[in-house]
Amino acid sequence: MSADLLWPPCQSPNDLPAVEALPLERRGLPSCTYDLVLRAANLWPDRTAITVLPDGANYASSAQRTFAQLAADVARAAKVLRQCGVTPSDAVLLISPNCEELITATLAAQAAGIAAPINGSLSSEHVAQLARLSGARVLITAAPELDPNGLQHATDLAAAGLIDTVLLLRPTLAESVVCPPPVVPGASVAYLSTLAAAHDAAPLTDGPADPQQLAALFHTGGTTGTPKLAAHTHGNEVADAWMVAVNADLDETAVVFAALPLFHVNALIVTLLAPLLRGQPVVWAGPQGYRDGALYQNFWRIVEHYRLAAMSAVPTVYAVLAQIPVDADISTLTSAVSGASALPDTVRRDFFNATGVSLVEGYGLTEATCASARSFADQPRPGSVGQRMPYQRVKTVDVGDDGTWRDLPTGEVGTLVINGPNVFPGYVAARTDDGYVLEGRGTLRDGWLDTGDLARVDDEGFIYLTGRAKDLIIRGGHNIDPALIEDALLAHCDVTAAAAVARPDAHSGEVPVGFVTLRPGAEVTGEDLRAFAATRVSERAAAPKTVTILDALPVTDIGKPYKVPLRAIAAEHALTETLAEQPGVLDVSGQVADGTPIVLINLDSSADRVAVERLVKSFPVNHEIHQR
């Protein structure tokens, strides 16, 4: 296939029509992710594919694999999975921090069967629910010297009868001497590297080659109740990885930095599959990723040492990096993409002033495989998260009370919906002898994905997010978009991040309140910011009742904003004020239980429980009262 067909010019908003003039199926994309691995090995056998750091402190030491060596490692690991009984229709659980062997194992799981990566910090109950839903019998997890939690997950899942085989991963640059594997009652245990060494490196001949076959099950949710498993086909992943690669203004020699966990789609699509398609080297951070303090202290030296050209992170990472003095030559760094949450102008300005690199935003979600929009550093569109990617369609709809959709005109705010080869086939509802039963759960309609985001789309396909439909604050029947408040707070020069949520109110049902983080040394107060925002919101009802300053806003493990704890804090503040004069109230505590805010109220024996209950009942908030 001609390189001109595979890599058309796509670095300007004006390129989109020309790119889409040729149908995607004529561009010659690999049929599955394993074909993508083999293609890279054939085209660039001796080029370095991955460089993996043991941690941020020892960044000069690393493990390296060429594209040919990576393909060989994937083949050996895939044959181990075959030996363990994994077929193309079977899932393989992966629970481990990032390391050299996890990269191989993830690709091998997709070559032999279906990868099911799980965030090891989820509760044991959620991990078990996901494992049961996946139907996997094989678990690939961290050996104790990499992460002790791996063995605990293995023990719990085996005790529940959910797995019978455990394959252990060792730390990057681990000593060659391997101790006997630990015992997990009810499961066979072995080191993946030991078993893989017994196999040859010849390509797997019975791997999936059908683009419609399932490649992965990525969990979504887990912060708002029971997590769900979103199914990705090989066609989904290859297409979205190509969209990322063709949109990136990077050549084959550009070195990409990866630090997000491989249980998240961004790590797989943006920093593994897309570089494999383009033949770009990737430098992987250690097991803690962006949670490694030494990584930040050495970051600019890492950029210089490995000549990094591109990176992807969340706004909080860039906010921290902007405060780290640049003590190295970082002239190779030209591309820095921000995603997962809104990019504050303060962070954008601070990072540019520190580095000279312009941050650009991207947009995507797990149900759309990963990426659906990208921005252009040299052609900024203020307020936009970017232009839709090639072969994806976007529009806004009005969702009626009966669930019907009505298409909205260009530029009108509504629920953002997406269609394209990257849209997933559904969530896993069950596993039968015939395979997985998938369902849309109200998210899919005739191939269109309801993102749950409120947005407007202009006539060039640029997306302007205005908030989450479920995050609307309803004050006395009046809908308030939290983005109005967040934008107003972010306009203050000292604010580095902002979130607005609903606080329960006895009279209006809900009132808006704000939470912010500040740049180091800022002396502004919450009351100052409340007054500042009140003059800048476009509607009086949206003026925040209070603004609370925090050291950090809560996020999920991959950096997405997590507003549920803020709602719990807001509810705590509301009931604390209401009960301030009530005798016998010991303490009021806002907490999160199974993804839902709840307020716990402790009373002493002298308190009038009936009076307390009467006061609290007027607030629309879950609560429990305990009396000694």
NUVEXKE-166936 format. One line per 4 residues: for each residue y, x, z of C-alpha. Coordinates in nm, 4 decimals. Each point is the difference from the previous one (the first is absolute). Example, Ala and Ser with C-alpha at 12.3 -4.5 7.8 and 13.67 -1.06 7.14 Angstrom:
2
-0.4500 1.2300 0.7800  0.3440 0.1370 -0.0660
// end
This chain:
628
0.0000 0.0000 0.0000  0.3404 0.1333 -0.0990  0.2210 0.1204 0.2851  0.2856 -0.1897 -0.1654
-0.1896 -0.3239 0.0545  -0.0939 0.0802 0.3585  0.3374 0.1400 0.1033  0.2879 -0.1785 -0.1778
0.3584 0.0636 0.1155  0.0579 -0.2150 0.3101  0.2740 0.1614 0.2045  0.2803 -0.2447 -0.0760
0.0415 -0.3752 0.0561  0.0478 -0.0299 -0.3759  -0.3486 0.1386 -0.0760  -0.1902 -0.3034 0.1272
0.0010 -0.2120 -0.3208  -0.1215 0.2918 -0.2139  -0.2793 0.0821 0.2451  -0.1233 -0.3597 0.0070
0.0087 -0.0305 -0.3784  -0.3458 0.1611 0.0055  -0.2643 -0.1981 0.1938  -0.1264 0.1812 0.3096
-0.3623 -0.0152 -0.1195  0.0943 0.2218 -0.2964  0.1342 0.2824 0.2167  -0.3430 0.1494 0.0726
-0.0100 -0.0178 0.3800  -0.3218 0.1076 0.1754  -0.2295 -0.2934 0.0718  -0.0504 0.0783 0.3691
0.1207 0.2411 0.2669  -0.3061 0.2250 -0.0399  0.0724 0.0336 -0.3720  0.3497 0.1027 0.1043
-0.1479 0.2791 0.2167  -0.2256 0.1206 -0.2817  0.2864 -0.0103 -0.2511  0.2142 0.2235 0.2234
-0.2872 0.2478 0.0387  -0.0459 0.0171 -0.3779  0.3706 0.0408 -0.0795  0.1058 0.2382 0.2793
-0.3185 0.1523 0.1499  0.1673 0.3080 0.1513  0.3270 -0.1590 0.1126  0.0408 -0.0593 0.3737
-0.0461 -0.3693 0.0717  0.0367 -0.0220 0.3774  0.1297 0.2260 0.2731  -0.0694 -0.1277 0.3519
0.1792 0.1286 0.3090  -0.1781 0.0114 0.3368  0.3243 -0.1075 0.1731  0.3758 0.0408 -0.0169
0.0079 0.3140 0.2147  -0.2481 0.1951 -0.2127  0.1427 -0.1057 -0.3327  -0.0562 0.3383 -0.1676
-0.3768 -0.0409 0.0405  -0.1665 -0.2540 -0.2240  -0.3171 -0.1124 -0.1743  0.0232 -0.0261 -0.3776
-0.2073 -0.1610 -0.2746  0.0456 0.0157 -0.3762  -0.0497 -0.3154 -0.2041  -0.3460 0.1221 -0.1009
-0.0947 0.0775 0.3598  0.1291 -0.3384 0.1149  -0.2105 -0.1792 -0.2614  -0.3051 0.2001 0.1077
0.0591 -0.0846 0.3667  0.0420 -0.3686 -0.0853  -0.3251 -0.0007 -0.1975  -0.1950 0.1594 0.2864
0.1432 -0.2392 0.2578  -0.0665 -0.2999 -0.2253  -0.3637 0.1073 -0.0303  -0.0226 0.0125 0.3795
0.1200 -0.3607 0.0095  -0.2572 -0.0950 -0.2625  -0.2647 0.1653 0.2197  0.1247 -0.2162 0.2896
-0.0613 -0.3138 -0.2076  0.3545 -0.0648 -0.1234  0.0084 -0.1862 -0.3336  0.3050 -0.0885 -0.2128
0.0247 -0.3327 0.1828  -0.0120 0.1492 0.3519  0.2992 0.0914 0.2146  0.0341 0.3245 0.1921
0.2133 0.0039 0.3146  0.2386 0.2943 0.0432  0.1680 0.0507 0.3387  0.1583 0.3416 0.0366
0.3299 0.1859 0.0111  0.0892 0.1788 -0.3228  -0.1916 0.3209 -0.0653  -0.1415 0.1842 -0.2998
-0.3368 -0.1769 0.0194  0.1560 -0.3474 0.0265  0.1619 0.0416 -0.3434  -0.3401 0.0805 -0.1490
-0.1719 -0.2766 0.1955  0.2508 -0.2659 -0.1081  -0.0433 0.0823 -0.3685  -0.3781 0.0234 0.0432
-0.0148 -0.3410 0.1670  0.1703 -0.1497 -0.3065  -0.2296 0.1932 -0.2334  -0.3195 -0.1142 0.1715
0.1107 -0.3370 0.1342  0.3110 -0.1574 0.1541  0.2308 0.1852 0.2389  0.1056 -0.1898 0.3132
0.2515 0.2192 0.1881  0.0933 -0.1212 0.3482  0.2824 0.1025 0.2307  -0.1748 0.1514 0.3005
0.2806 -0.1059 0.2337  -0.0801 -0.3673 -0.0485  -0.1655 -0.1678 0.2957  -0.3778 0.0275 0.0196
-0.0177 -0.3767 -0.0542  0.1962 0.0204 -0.3247  -0.2010 0.2986 -0.1205  -0.3207 -0.1940 0.0644
0.1371 -0.3066 -0.1805  0.0890 0.2067 -0.3053  -0.3349 0.1799 0.0043  -0.1874 -0.3292 0.0224
0.2033 -0.1491 -0.2829  -0.0615 0.3043 -0.2207  -0.3755 -0.0123 0.0481  -0.0063 0.3818 0.0022
-0.2951 0.1768 0.1593  0.1327 0.3550 -0.0432  0.2914 0.1392 0.2004  0.1818 0.3211 -0.0896
0.2007 0.1091 0.3011  0.1534 0.2956 0.1797  -0.2161 0.2456 0.1901  0.1053 0.0422 0.3661
0.1897 0.3244 -0.0674  0.2145 -0.1852 -0.2576  0.0499 -0.3225 0.1950  -0.2079 -0.1142 0.3019
0.0737 -0.3628 -0.0872  -0.2248 0.0273 -0.3052  -0.3126 0.0291 0.2080  0.1132 -0.2897 0.2197
0.0447 -0.2235 -0.3058  -0.3433 0.1057 -0.1243  -0.1583 -0.0778 0.3373  0.1681 -0.3410 0.0251
-0.0907 -0.1028 -0.3561  -0.3590 0.1167 0.0358  -0.0355 -0.1837 0.3330  0.1197 -0.3161 -0.1737
-0.2668 0.0469 -0.2680  0.2610 0.0417 -0.2747  -0.0885 0.3503 -0.1233  -0.3111 0.2142 -0.0146
0.1295 0.3246 -0.1558  0.2829 0.2261 0.1190  0.1335 0.2888 -0.2091  0.2357 0.2334 0.1848
0.3052 0.1797 -0.1383  0.1091 0.3372 0.1352  0.3561 0.1296 0.0409  0.1713 0.1825 -0.2850
-0.0805 0.3743 0.0194  -0.2699 -0.0623 0.2609  -0.2353 0.2852 0.0849  -0.3085 0.0158 -0.2205
-0.2369 -0.0207 0.2969  -0.0844 -0.3640 0.0601  -0.1307 -0.1259 0.3327  -0.2769 -0.2595 -0.0023
0.1494 -0.3451 -0.0655  0.0533 -0.2224 0.3034  -0.2348 -0.2875 0.0690  0.1054 -0.3575 -0.0762
-0.2612 -0.2481 0.1259  -0.1140 -0.2292 -0.2790  0.1265 0.2186 -0.2864  -0.0940 0.3186 -0.1806
0.2737 0.2632 0.0197  0.0687 0.3009 -0.2222  0.2884 0.2116 -0.1233  0.1029 -0.1048 -0.3501
0.0553 0.3625 -0.1055  -0.3513 0.1008 0.1090  -0.1655 -0.2761 -0.2013  0.2287 0.0558 -0.2993
-0.0977 0.3675 -0.0216  -0.3552 -0.1048 -0.0903  0.1148 -0.1767 -0.3194  0.1097 0.1385 -0.3365
0.3482 -0.0428 -0.1436  -0.1023 -0.1791 -0.3196  0.2073 -0.3165 -0.0554  -0.1310 -0.3234 0.1413
-0.1588 -0.1979 -0.2854  -0.0234 -0.3437 0.1606  0.3495 -0.0384 0.1410  0.2198 -0.3002 -0.0751
0.1636 0.0035 -0.3435  0.1070 -0.3643 -0.0211  0.3735 -0.0448 0.0749  -0.0782 -0.3402 0.1512
-0.2409 0.1439 0.2559  0.1252 0.0319 0.3571  0.1252 0.3442 0.0977  0.1369 -0.0525 0.3492
0.0584 -0.2417 0.2855  0.3322 0.0735 0.1681  0.0859 -0.1790 0.3215  0.3342 -0.1675 0.0293
0.1475 -0.1673 0.3049  -0.1361 0.0872 0.3402  0.3497 -0.0238 0.1479  0.0234 -0.3782 -0.0243
-0.3528 -0.1020 0.0883  -0.3370 0.0698 -0.1578  0.0309 0.2529 -0.2833  -0.1197 -0.0917 -0.3494
-0.1869 0.2025 -0.2611  0.1792 0.0090 -0.3351  -0.2306 0.0877 -0.2887  0.1118 0.2445 -0.2692
-0.1752 0.0416 -0.3325  -0.0229 0.3329 -0.1800  0.2303 -0.1468 -0.2626  0.2569 -0.0868 0.2696
0.0052 0.3526 0.1386  -0.0028 0.1917 -0.3285  0.2731 -0.2196 -0.1506  0.2273 0.0251 0.3029
-0.0562 0.3754 0.0299  0.0968 0.0369 -0.3668  0.3134 -0.2085 0.0564  0.1001 0.2309 0.2851
-0.0735 0.3125 -0.2039  0.1771 -0.1121 -0.3173  0.3101 -0.1044 0.1932  0.0267 0.3257 0.1947
0.2406 0.2468 -0.1554  -0.2394 0.2899 0.0718  -0.1935 0.2349 -0.2254  -0.3571 0.1216 0.0451
0.1056 0.2987 0.2085  0.1913 -0.2068 0.2587  -0.1529 0.0336 0.3468  -0.0282 -0.3279 0.1928
0.0007 -0.0234 0.3806  -0.2308 -0.2479 0.1756  0.0127 -0.0889 0.3692  -0.0773 -0.3729 0.0232
-0.3492 -0.0970 0.1261  -0.2675 -0.0694 -0.2599  -0.0677 -0.3433 0.1463  0.3292 -0.1012 -0.1624
0.0327 -0.0761 -0.3701  0.3041 0.2236 -0.0480  -0.2029 0.3076 0.0931  -0.2789 -0.0933 -0.2417
0.2057 -0.1160 -0.2993  0.3214 0.2045 0.0186  -0.1249 0.3299 0.1401  -0.3625 0.0138 -0.1177
-0.0792 -0.2038 -0.3121  0.3373 0.0303 -0.1760  0.0081 0.3828 0.0298  -0.3639 0.0120 -0.1159
0.1037 -0.1864 -0.3141  0.2847 0.2432 -0.0706  -0.1719 0.3188 0.1147  0.2521 0.0607 0.2786
-0.0861 0.2055 0.3116  0.0275 -0.1798 0.3337  0.0648 0.1592 0.3383  -0.1434 -0.2113 0.2823
0.1328 0.0119 0.3561  -0.2349 0.0295 0.2956  -0.1767 -0.2829 0.1827  0.3132 -0.1201 0.1815
0.2050 -0.0223 -0.3187  0.3574 -0.1034 0.0689  -0.0848 -0.0395 0.3693  -0.0331 0.3796 0.0350
0.3111 0.1381 0.1721  -0.0652 0.3499 -0.1345  0.0020 -0.1384 -0.3539  0.3646 -0.1018 0.0398
0.1040 0.3309 0.1530  -0.1639 0.1912 -0.2866  0.0604 -0.2507 -0.2771  0.2602 0.1884 -0.2021
-0.2063 0.3185 0.0221  -0.2995 -0.2000 -0.1248  0.2088 -0.1185 -0.2967  0.0889 0.3600 -0.0824
-0.3485 0.1428 0.0611  -0.1796 -0.2500 -0.2245  0.2942 -0.0682 -0.2345  -0.0184 -0.3734 0.0641
0.1662 -0.2178 -0.2626  -0.0710 -0.3537 0.1178  -0.0701 -0.1916 0.3176  -0.0436 -0.3576 0.1161
0.0772 -0.1273 0.3499  0.1533 -0.2808 0.2026  0.3704 -0.0121 0.1009  -0.0687 0.1124 0.3576
-0.1494 0.3260 -0.1321  0.3078 0.0713 -0.2108  0.2253 -0.0831 0.2952  -0.1713 0.2700 0.2068
-0.0067 0.2553 -0.2830  0.3717 -0.0489 -0.0588  0.0620 0.1368 0.3502  -0.2178 0.3115 -0.0511
0.2138 0.2955 -0.1192  -0.1053 0.1188 -0.3441  -0.1205 0.3567 0.0601  -0.1730 0.0707 -0.3312
0.0380 -0.0189 -0.3766  -0.0746 -0.3638 -0.0846  0.1339 0.0070 -0.3549  -0.3381 -0.1099 -0.1385
0.0225 -0.3365 0.1823  0.1415 -0.2503 -0.2492  -0.1786 -0.3285 0.0738  -0.0074 -0.1820 0.3348
-0.1160 -0.3612 0.0007  0.0494 -0.2367 0.2932  -0.2029 -0.3141 0.0534  -0.1572 -0.2432 0.2512
0.3380 -0.1167 0.1343  0.3654 -0.0210 -0.0993  0.1739 0.3354 -0.0398  0.3179 0.0075 0.2122
0.3048 0.1445 -0.1754  0.0532 0.2247 0.3028  -0.3421 0.1601 -0.0515  0.0594 0.0286 -0.3744
0.3341 0.1757 0.0540  -0.1248 0.2271 0.2790  -0.3022 0.1150 -0.2008  0.2083 0.0695 -0.3081
0.2619 0.1892 0.2006  -0.2719 0.2122 0.1604  -0.2094 0.0680 -0.3103  0.1885 -0.0956 -0.3147
-0.2940 -0.2242 -0.0921  0.0655 -0.3685 -0.0784  -0.2443 -0.2377 0.1653  -0.1306 -0.2751 -0.2244
-0.1768 -0.3165 0.1076  -0.3273 -0.1486 -0.1084  -0.1652 -0.3336 0.0665  -0.3583 -0.1119 0.0203
-0.2702 -0.1605 0.2097  -0.3735 0.0336 0.0512  -0.0788 -0.3219 -0.1870  0.1741 0.1466 -0.3071
-0.2066 0.3200 0.0431  0.3021 0.2077 0.1035  0.3149 0.0371 -0.2125  0.1873 -0.2710 -0.1893
0.3560 0.1343 -0.0315  0.1742 0.3358 -0.0145  0.3620 0.1185 0.0012  0.1838 0.2615 -0.2054
0.1901 0.2749 0.1809  0.2444 0.0562 -0.2856  0.0557 -0.3708 -0.0683  0.0262 -0.1650 0.3445
0.0120 -0.3756 0.0448  0.1440 -0.0533 0.3490  -0.1958 -0.2547 0.1988  -0.3026 0.0093 -0.2289
-0.3459 0.1340 0.0908  -0.0501 0.0801 -0.3672  -0.1015 -0.1279 -0.3400  -0.3389 -0.1582 -0.0543
-0.2605 0.2438 -0.1228  -0.1401 -0.0200 -0.3547  -0.2377 -0.2891 -0.0750  0.0848 -0.1762 0.3259
0.1913 -0.3263 -0.0104  0.2203 -0.1226 0.2830  0.1898 -0.3202 0.0638  0.1193 -0.2153 0.2874
-0.1227 -0.3478 0.0812  0.0913 -0.2799 0.2338  -0.3008 -0.0888 0.2137  0.0057 -0.3683 0.0829
-0.1179 -0.1594 0.3232  -0.3129 -0.1096 -0.1852  -0.0681 0.3557 -0.1167  0.1098 -0.0531 -0.3609
0.1924 0.2735 -0.1809  0.3146 -0.0500 -0.2047  0.1241 0.2922 -0.2093  0.3567 0.0999 0.0817
0.2634 0.1271 -0.2447  0.0637 0.3731 -0.0307  0.2143 0.1212 0.2890  -0.0820 -0.2874 0.2363
-0.1502 0.0799 0.3413  -0.3497 -0.1270 0.0627  -0.3508 0.1160 0.0835  -0.0919 0.3078 -0.2049
-0.3245 -0.0290 -0.1974  -0.1730 0.2713 -0.2067  -0.2470 -0.0045 -0.2875  -0.1743 0.2921 -0.1708
-0.3073 0.2244 -0.0197  0.0704 0.1253 0.3516  -0.0266 -0.3407 0.1715  -0.3111 -0.0116 0.2173
-0.2810 -0.2530 -0.0566  0.0133 -0.1338 0.3572  -0.0930 0.0487 0.3639  -0.3593 0.0412 0.1104
-0.1187 -0.3324 0.1375  -0.3712 0.0826 0.0283  -0.2750 0.2296 -0.1221  -0.3082 -0.1576 -0.1616
-0.3044 0.1354 -0.1849  0.2004 -0.0385 -0.3219  0.2962 0.2044 0.1262  0.3350 -0.0775 0.1553
0.1550 -0.3449 0.0096  0.3731 0.0375 -0.0597  0.2760 -0.2536 0.0598  0.3762 -0.0062 -0.0424
0.0782 -0.1749 0.3309  0.3101 -0.1560 -0.1481  0.1280 0.3371 -0.1211  -0.1312 -0.0156 -0.3580
0.0808 -0.2639 -0.2596  -0.1013 0.0347 -0.3659  0.0131 0.3785 0.0289  0.3372 0.0022 0.1767
0.0297 0.1561 0.3459  0.2247 -0.1556 0.2643  0.1495 0.3045 0.1731  0.1529 -0.1944 0.2877
0.3283 0.1805 -0.0686  0.3283 -0.1691 -0.0791  0.1808 0.1624 -0.2916  0.2001 -0.0395 -0.3156
-0.0885 0.1648 -0.3324  0.2589 0.0929 -0.2633  -0.0496 -0.0144 -0.3754  -0.1148 0.3649 -0.0144
-0.2758 -0.0551 0.2558  0.1762 0.1620 0.2964  -0.1066 -0.1524 0.3303  0.2457 -0.0676 0.2833
-0.1824 -0.0886 0.3218  0.1741 -0.2316 0.2421  -0.2639 -0.0315 0.2722  -0.3423 -0.1324 0.0900
-0.0603 -0.3726 -0.0318  -0.1835 -0.0023 0.3330  0.2839 0.1927 0.1692  0.2608 -0.2712 -0.0563
0.1884 -0.0872 0.3179  0.0439 -0.3747 0.0390  0.3067 -0.0780 0.2113  0.0358 -0.3704 0.0572
-0.1671 -0.0745 -0.3327  0.2127 0.2592 -0.1836  -0.1970 0.2749 -0.1771  0.1366 0.3504 0.0630
-0.1209 0.2953 -0.2040  -0.0368 0.2970 0.2406  0.1013 0.2331 -0.2842  0.3578 -0.1307 0.0346
0.0148 0.1319 0.3553  -0.1897 0.3206 -0.0733  0.2292 0.0869 -0.2902  0.3045 -0.0599 0.2189
-0.1334 0.2270 0.2753  -0.1072 0.2692 -0.2464  0.3561 0.0132 -0.1318  0.1020 0.1687 0.3269
0.0130 0.3773 -0.0404  -0.1987 0.0635 0.3216  -0.2910 -0.2366 -0.0722  -0.3138 0.1582 -0.1476
-0.2302 -0.3047 0.0070  0.0408 -0.3696 0.0745  -0.2132 -0.3088 0.0443  0.0981 -0.3608 0.0700
-0.2362 -0.2543 0.1533  0.0066 -0.3440 0.1540  0.0595 -0.0348 0.3717  -0.1202 -0.3299 0.1506
0.2839 -0.2256 0.1104  -0.0121 -0.3194 0.2021  0.2717 -0.1706 -0.2055  -0.0329 0.1355 -0.3564
-0.3697 0.0806 -0.0039  0.0746 0.3530 -0.1227  0.3025 0.2277 -0.0123  0.0247 0.3345 -0.1807
0.0005 0.3287 0.1899  0.0081 0.3566 -0.1271  -0.1745 0.3261 0.0881  0.1180 0.3401 -0.1215
-0.0538 0.3748 0.0228  0.2909 0.2430 -0.0085  0.0700 0.3470 -0.1346  -0.0081 0.2778 0.2652
0.3164 0.0200 0.2077  0.1255 -0.3491 -0.0860  0.1931 -0.1701 0.2801  0.0268 -0.3505 -0.1418
-0.1281 -0.2816 0.2248  -0.2063 -0.3076 -0.0736  0.3041 -0.2168 0.0641  0.2031 0.2096 -0.2440
-0.2661 -0.0552 -0.2649  -0.0241 -0.3718 0.0721  0.3723 -0.0352 -0.0611  -0.0202 0.2246 -0.3077
-0.2784 -0.2083 -0.1561  0.1716 -0.3307 0.0836  0.2903 0.0911 -0.2279  -0.2286 0.0927 -0.2896
-0.2636 -0.2729 -0.0259  0.0765 -0.2575 -0.2641  -0.0783 -0.3011 0.2175  0.1084 -0.0618 0.3566
-0.3409 -0.1249 0.1150  -0.1498 0.3382 -0.0951  0.2182 0.1994 0.2405  -0.2431 0.1670 0.2425
0.0147 -0.1202 0.3586  -0.0859 0.3469 0.1283  -0.0731 0.3459 -0.1391  -0.2429 0.2239 0.1885
-0.0150 0.3763 -0.0524  -0.3487 0.1544 -0.0020  -0.1266 0.3549 -0.0378  -0.2210 -0.1168 -0.2881
-0.0799 -0.3290 -0.1699  -0.3696 -0.0941 0.0112  -0.2009 0.0747 -0.3124  -0.3615 -0.0188 -0.1057
-0.2101 0.3160 -0.0323  0.1228 0.0537 -0.3551  0.3648 -0.0612 0.0819  0.0498 -0.3626 -0.0985
0.2442 -0.1960 0.2186  -0.1811 -0.1975 0.2692  0.2251 -0.2753 0.1341  -0.2456 -0.1749 0.2303
0.0746 0.2307 0.2995  0.3718 -0.0586 -0.0588  -0.0552 -0.3748 0.0171  -0.1822 0.0567 0.3282
0.2933 0.2025 0.1355  0.2447 -0.2671 -0.1162  -0.2035 -0.2716 0.1711  -0.0151 0.2101 0.3168
0.3790 0.0360 -0.0012  0.0467 -0.3742 -0.0491  -0.2270 -0.1021 0.2873  0.1265 0.2772 0.2275
0.3528 -0.1387 -0.0341  -0.1183 -0.3570 0.0549  -0.2000 0.0872 0.3117  0.2517 0.2453 0.1466
0.1109 -0.2399 0.2749  -0.3429 -0.1488 0.0638  -0.1430 0.1107 0.3394  -0.3451 0.1581 0.0096
-0.0093 0.1408 -0.3544  -0.1455 0.3509 0.0275  0.0171 0.1090 -0.3630  0.0085 -0.1253 -0.3574
-0.1816 0.1997 -0.2685  -0.0153 -0.0525 -0.3753  -0.3264 0.1126 -0.1565  -0.2008 -0.0319 -0.3204
-0.3397 -0.1710 0.0152  -0.2064 -0.0135 -0.3198  0.3098 0.0349 -0.2124  0.2005 -0.2674 0.1838
0.2927 0.0462 0.2426  -0.0692 -0.1279 0.3502  0.2039 0.0170 0.3208  -0.1757 0.0585 0.3313
0.1816 -0.1283 0.3085  -0.1096 0.1148 0.3459  0.1026 -0.2032 0.3050  -0.0424 0.0629 0.3709
-0.1547 -0.2586 0.2271  0.3375 -0.1485 0.0972  0.1116 -0.0793 -0.3552  0.0336 -0.3584 -0.1214
-0.2477 0.0176 -0.2891  0.0840 -0.3514 -0.1205  0.3704 0.0860 -0.0280  -0.0781 0.3208 -0.1856
-0.2301 -0.1837 -0.2389  0.2690 -0.2602 -0.0645  0.2528 0.2681 -0.0938  -0.2407 0.1943 -0.2206
-0.1357 -0.3046 -0.1851  0.3329 -0.0499 -0.1731  -0.0503 0.3309 -0.1867  -0.2208 0.0117 -0.3111
-0.2040 0.3004 0.1132  -0.3566 0.0617 0.1164  -0.0093 0.0809 0.3703  -0.2280 0.0368 0.2990
0.0990 -0.0457 0.3645  -0.1887 0.1844 0.2735  0.0668 -0.0667 0.3679  -0.1254 0.2135 0.2847
// end
